[in-house]
């Protein structure tokens, strides 16, 4: 099934092998000489701090704090509590787009309005992508905590693996976006206010957002644009491995449990020294969960930083830009302590 809005004006061209309308528009407008794609957020352990316990309005029961810390470690567990307060505030958020035909006609007749529509929608897509990423992370983490609490090895391992993969995906696609918005905020806001008469597209930003929301595995014989094509898990994980080599070993362990590997069955049995006597011991499951959790805590702080912080940073930058309808006031309680990349973004915004 094709996701809605995956072939809008930024993504569609008459050539089915084209990577998207942004390429078509650049043939018409020329590449923007202003656009600067900029730095990565580092996993060098930023401290994500919520200054008050969120008066959450969260509809679901809060995660068990002891189980969350046992499953993820204290730092990652604190991020889960923050997400549990934040995610319900996304409910009923709306993002409006005009049709591709109307946009192309508008750009021909009034470039100022065209730039305004383009960047309003680009920022909306940034907000949407960041919010989707955070909801997904919250769900995987909640599932893992529930699996740990109920001593369900399959649930715990599958959800932890899902969280690791989704974090790698979010880091790969979304990591540079907040810094890019901050560094280019003058021109972006000039476009938003209808004061920019020169074309100002960003193909790189469009393609990252498209890939994040719509990338999938092509059906046999199907031709899809490059940015719609999902990468392999190895490609997604490679950047995360550079920050924490332990990620690969943890991922292999989780795959052996969630796939029909030896660990998926031998976690419920034990045997004597020479392997001549086997016992069916389902209670051993609890010990295996604890072993997996110990392995996981060697890298979950970094996985959480790379998978969650980039989306939080996007939303906080959008708060700073004060675009109507794209503010997330619940994030006013969240700050990034000891994070040089964030301080650099703030410096750009103050210029």
C-alpha positions in Angstrom: 0.0 0.0 0.0 1.4 3.4 -0.9 1.3 6.0 1.9 -0.8 9.1 1.3 1.0 12.3 0.0 4.1 10.4 -1.0 3.9 11.7 -4.6 3.1 15.4 -4.2 4.6 18.2 -6.1 8.0 17.8 -4.4 8.1 14.1 -5.3 6.5 13.6 -8.6 7.7 14.2 -12.2 6.6 12.8 -15.5 9.8 10.8 -15.6 9.2 7.8 -13.4 13.0 7.5 -12.7 13.2 11.1 -11.4 14.0 11.5 -7.8 11.3 14.1 -7.3 9.8 17.4 -8.2 12.6 19.2 -6.4 14.9 18.2 -9.2 12.4 19.4 -11.8 12.1 22.7 -9.9 15.9 23.2 -9.8 16.0 22.8 -13.6 13.6 25.7 -13.7 15.1 27.8 -10.8 18.7 26.8 -10.6 20.4 25.4 -7.5 20.1 27.7 -4.5 23.5 29.3 -3.8 22.4 30.0 -0.2 21.5 26.6 0.9 23.9 25.2 3.5 23.6 21.6 4.7 25.3 21.5 8.0 26.5 19.5 11.0 25.6 16.4 12.8 24.3 16.1 16.4 26.8 14.0 18.3 26.1 11.2 20.7 28.5 12.8 23.1 25.9 12.3 25.7 23.7 15.4 25.8 21.7 15.7 28.9 18.1 16.0 28.1 16.4 17.6 31.0 12.7 18.3 31.7 12.5 21.1 34.2 9.2 19.8 35.7 7.4 16.5 35.8 5.1 17.0 32.8 1.5 17.6 33.7 1.2 15.2 30.9 -2.4 14.7 29.9 -1.0 11.3 28.8 -3.8 8.9 28.3 -1.8 5.7 28.7 -0.5 4.6 32.1 3.0 5.9 32.8 5.8 3.4 32.4 7.1 1.7 35.5 10.1 3.7 36.5 12.0 0.8 38.0 11.4 -1.4 35.0 12.3 1.4 32.6 15.6 2.0 34.3 16.3 -1.7 34.5 15.6 -2.1 30.8 17.3 1.0 29.4 19.4 2.6 32.2 18.6 5.8 34.0 19.4 8.3 31.3 17.4 6.6 28.5 14.6 5.9 31.0 14.3 9.7 31.7 13.9 10.3 28.0 11.0 7.8 27.9 9.3 9.7 30.7 9.7 12.9 28.8 8.3 11.3 25.6 5.3 9.9 27.6 4.4 13.5 28.5 5.2 14.9 25.1 3.6 12.5 22.7 -0.1 13.1 23.6 0.4 16.8 22.8 0.7 15.8 19.1 -2.9 14.6 19.0 -5.0 16.2 16.2 -2.2 18.3 14.8 -3.0 19.3 11.2 -0.7 20.0 8.3 -2.3 21.6 5.1 -0.9 21.4 1.6 -2.1 22.9 -1.6 -2.2 20.8 -4.8 0.8 20.3 -7.0 -0.9 22.0 -9.9 -1.9 25.1 -7.8 1.6 25.4 -6.4 3.3 25.2 -9.8 0.9 27.9 -11.2 1.5 30.1 -8.1 5.3 29.8 -8.5 5.1 31.0 -12.1 3.0 34.1 -11.3 4.2 35.1 -7.8 7.6 33.8 -6.5 7.2 35.5 -3.1 4.0 33.6 -2.4 5.6 30.4 -4.0 8.5 30.7 -1.6 6.1 31.3 1.3 4.0 28.2 0.5 7.1 26.1 -0.2 8.8 26.9 3.2 5.6 26.7 5.2 5.1 23.2 3.9 8.8 22.3 4.3 8.6 23.3 8.0 5.4 21.5 8.4 7.0 18.3 7.0 9.9 18.8 9.5 7.4 19.0 12.3 5.5 16.0 11.1 8.6 13.9 10.6 10.1 14.8 14.0 6.7 14.1 15.7 6.3 10.7 13.9 9.8 9.7 15.0 9.2 10.5 18.6 5.8 8.7 18.7 7.5 5.6 17.1 10.3 5.7 19.7 7.9 6.1 22.5 5.9 3.0 21.4 8.9 0.8 21.0 10.3 1.9 24.4 7.0 1.3 26.1 6.7 -2.1 24.6 10.2 -3.0 25.8 9.5 -1.8 29.3 6.2 -3.8 29.3 8.1 -6.9 28.1 10.7 -6.5 30.8 8.1 -5.9 33.5 6.1 -9.0 32.6 9.3 -11.1 31.9 8.3 -11.7 28.3 11.5 -12.3 26.5 10.0 -12.2 23.0 8.2 -8.9 23.6 11.2 -7.3 25.3 13.7 -8.3 22.6 11.4 -7.5 19.6 10.6 -4.1 20.9 14.2 -3.3 21.9 15.3 -4.4 18.4 12.5 -2.2 16.9 13.7 0.7 19.0 17.3 0.2 17.8 16.3 0.1 14.2 14.0 3.0 14.4 16.6 5.1 16.2 19.1 4.3 13.5 16.6 5.3 10.8 15.7 8.6 12.6 19.4 9.5 13.1 20.2 8.7 9.5 17.5 10.9 8.0 16.8 13.6 10.6 20.1 14.3 12.4 21.3 17.4 10.4 17.9 19.1 10.0 17.7 21.2 13.1 21.2 22.7 12.6 20.4 23.3 8.9 17.2 25.2 9.8 19.1 27.2 12.4 21.9 28.2 10.1 19.5 29.2 7.3 16.8 30.8 9.5 17.1 34.3 8.1 16.2 33.3 4.5 13.7 30.7 5.6 11.8 33.3 7.7 12.1 35.8 4.9 10.4 33.3 2.7 7.7 32.5 5.3 6.9 36.2 5.6 6.5 36.5 1.8 9.6 38.8 1.4 11.8 36.5 -0.7 11.5 37.0 -4.4 14.4 34.7 -5.4 13.9 31.0 -5.7 15.1 29.2 -2.6 14.6 25.4 -2.8 16.4 22.7 -0.8 16.5 19.3 -2.6 18.6 17.7 0.1 16.1 18.6 2.8 13.2 17.5 0.7 14.8 14.1 0.0 15.6 13.4 3.6 12.1 14.1 4.7 10.7 12.1 1.8 12.9 9.2 2.6 12.0 9.3 6.3 8.2 9.2 5.8 7.9 7.2 2.6 10.9 5.0 2.0 9.9 1.3 1.5 11.1 -1.9 -0.2 10.1 -1.9 -3.8 7.9 -4.7 -5.1 9.5 -7.1 -7.6 9.9 -5.3 -10.9 8.7 -2.0 -9.5 10.6 1.2 -10.2 10.5 3.8 -7.5 12.4 7.1 -6.9 15.6 6.9 -5.1 14.4 8.7 -2.0 11.4 6.3 -1.8 13.8 3.3 -1.6 14.5 2.0 1.9 18.1 1.4 2.8 19.3 -1.8 4.4 19.5 -2.2 8.1 23.3 -2.3 7.9 23.3 1.1 6.2 21.0 2.6 8.8 23.1 1.1 11.7 26.5 2.1 10.3 26.4 5.7 11.6 25.2 4.5 15.0 28.0 1.9 15.1 30.5 4.6 14.5 29.4 6.2 17.8 28.9 2.9 19.7 30.4 -0.3 18.3 28.5 -2.3 20.9 25.3 -1.6 18.8 26.3 -4.4 16.3 26.7 -7.1 19.0 23.4 -6.0 20.7 21.6 -6.1 17.3 22.9 -9.6 16.5 21.8 -10.8 19.9 18.3 -9.4 19.5 18.0 -10.8 16.0 18.9 -14.3 17.2 16.0 -14.1 19.7 13.4 -12.5 17.5 14.3 -14.6 14.4 14.1 -18.4 14.8 17.7 -18.6 16.1 19.0 -20.9 18.8 18.5 -18.3 21.6 14.8 -18.1 20.7 14.3 -21.7 22.0 17.2 -22.4 24.3 16.2 -19.5 26.5 13.6 -21.8 27.9 15.9 -24.7 28.6 19.0 -25.8 30.5 21.3 -28.8 30.3 24.1 -30.6 32.1 27.8 -30.2 31.4 28.2 -32.9 28.7 24.9 -32.1 27.0 23.3 -35.5 27.8 20.5 -34.2 29.9 18.1 -31.3 29.0 15.5 -29.6 31.2 12.6 -27.6 30.1 12.9 -24.4 32.3 10.6 -21.6 31.2 11.6 -19.6 34.3 15.1 -19.2 32.8 13.5 -16.6 30.5 13.8 -14.0 33.3 17.5 -14.5 33.6 18.0 -14.2 29.8 16.0 -10.9 29.9 18.3 -9.6 32.6 21.4 -10.6 30.5 20.0 -8.9 27.4 19.2 -5.7 29.4 22.8 -5.7 30.8 24.1 -5.8 27.2 21.7 -3.2 26.1 22.6 -0.7 28.7 26.1 -0.5 27.3 24.7 1.5 24.4 21.1 2.5 25.0 22.1 6.0 26.2 23.8 6.6 22.9 21.0 4.9 20.9 18.5 7.1 22.6 20.6 10.3 22.1 20.9 9.6 18.3 17.4 8.4 17.8 15.4 10.9 19.9 17.5 14.1 20.4 17.5 15.1 16.6 13.7 15.1 16.5 13.5 17.1 19.8 16.0 19.5 18.4 13.9 20.0 15.2 10.8 20.8 17.3 12.7 23.2 19.5 14.2 25.0 16.6 10.7 25.4 15.1 9.6 26.8 18.5 12.3 29.4 18.2 11.2 30.3 14.6 7.7 31.0 16.0 5.8 29.8 12.9 2.1 29.7 13.7 0.7 26.2 14.1 4.2 24.6 14.3 5.0 25.3 18.0 5.2 22.5 20.6 4.8 24.3 23.9 5.4 21.2 25.9 9.0 21.3 24.8 9.5 24.6 26.7 10.2 22.4 29.7 12.9 20.5 27.9 16.5 21.8 27.7 19.8 20.4 26.4 22.5 20.7 28.9 26.2 20.3 27.9 25.4 19.9 24.2 27.8 22.0 22.0 25.8 21.4 18.8 22.7 22.9 20.4 24.7 26.0 21.7 26.0 26.5 18.2 22.4 26.4 16.8 21.4 29.0 19.3 24.3 31.2 18.2 23.1 31.0 14.6 19.5 32.0 15.7 20.8 35.0 17.6 22.7 36.4 14.7 
